Amino acid sequence: MEQKKTFAQYFLPIYDRKIQSGEITFSRSGINKSNFTRLCIDPEYVMPLEEILTVCEKMHLTEEEKETLLSYVKE
C-alpha cells in the first residue's frame, strides 16, 4: 500500500511549478515566511486552514488541489 504524501510533499511541487512558470512569486503566493520555512524543515507540518485557503486563491489552484491540501487539516 502506498503511503500518503505529507502536506509538504504534495504542496511544494505545485508551488515550484507555479514559481518556475512565472505564474506567481513568493510575495504573491500568500505564504508567510515562517510557515514556508517550517514546510521545508518539518515533515509533519501542515499550514493553518486560513493560510491554505489564501494560498489556494492566490496561487489559482484547481479544486482538486485545494481539496487535497484541505484534507491534511486536522479537525
C-alpha positions in Angstrom: 0.0 0.0 0.0 1.3 3.4 -1.0 1.9 5.8 1.9 0.1 9.2 1.6 2.4 12.1 0.9 3.0 14.6 3.5 1.5 18.1 3.1 4.9 19.5 2.0 5.4 16.6 -0.4 2.1 17.4 -2.1 2.3 21.2 -1.9 5.9 22.1 -2.7 5.9 20.6 -6.2 2.8 22.6 -7.1 4.5 25.7 -5.6 7.7 25.0 -7.6 5.8 24.5 -10.8 3.9 27.8 -10.4 7.1 29.7 -9.5 9.1 28.3 -12.4 6.3 29.1 -14.9 6.3 32.7 -13.6 2.6 32.4 -12.7 3.4 33.5 -9.1 6.2 35.0 -7.0 6.8 34.2 -3.3 5.4 37.5 -2.3 2.2 36.9 -4.2 1.8 33.3 -3.2 0.1 34.1 0.2 2.6 32.0 2.2 4.2 33.7 5.1 7.9 33.2 5.5 7.9 31.3 8.8 5.3 28.8 7.5 7.3 28.3 4.3 10.4 27.6 6.4 8.5 25.1 8.6 7.2 23.3 5.5 10.8 22.9 4.3 12.2 21.6 7.7 9.3 19.8 9.5 7.9 16.8 7.6 4.8 16.8 9.9 3.9 20.4 9.5 0.6 21.5 7.9 -0.2 25.1 7.3 -3.1 26.6 9.2 -6.5 26.4 7.5 -6.8 30.1 6.8 -3.4 30.2 5.1 -4.2 27.2 3.0 -7.4 28.9 1.8 -5.4 32.1 1.0 -2.7 30.2 -0.9 -5.3 28.3 -2.9 -6.9 31.5 -4.0 -3.7 33.5 -4.7 -2.0 30.6 -6.5 -5.1 29.8 -8.5 -5.1 26.1 -7.5 -7.6 23.7 -9.0 -10.5 22.4 -6.9 -8.8 19.0 -6.7 -5.5 20.6 -5.5 -7.4 22.6 -2.9 -9.4 19.6 -1.7 -6.2 17.6 -1.3 -4.5 20.3 0.7 -7.5 20.8 2.9 -7.6 17.0 3.6 -4.4 17.4 5.6 -6.0 19.9 8.1 -6.9 18.2 11.4 -10.4 18.9 12.7 
